[in-house]
């Protein structure tokens, strides 16, 4: 049972890492957009 818990925890941490990386990329893209809009306005 402990092995199962450990694998679930590892799976979750990998999932969170991927999600966080995507979030950072999207955030950077939004910031780029806002900066571009400010330059245009």
N, C-alpha and C positions, 0 to 999 in steps of 0.2 A: 504494500500500500504506500509506503514511503517513496518508493521509486516512482510510482504514478504521480504523487504530489510534486516531486522534484521536476519531472518532465513537464508537468502542466505549468509550473512556475517558470521554467526556462522558456517554454513556448510563449508564455505571456510576455516575458521581458523582451523577447525577439520581436513580437508583434508591436509592443509599445515603442521599441527603438525605431522600427520601420515607420510607424505612424508619426512619431516625433520628427523624423527626417522629412517626411512628406509635408508635415505642418510647417516646418522651417522653410522649405522650398516655396510653399504657397505664400507664406508670410513675406518672404523676400520679393516674390513676384508682385504682390500687392503694394509693397513699399516702392518698388520700381515704378509701378503704374502711377501712384500718387505723386512721386517726384516728377515724372513726365508730365502729368496733368498740371502741376504747379508751374512748370516751365512754359507750357502752352498757354496758360491763362494770364 
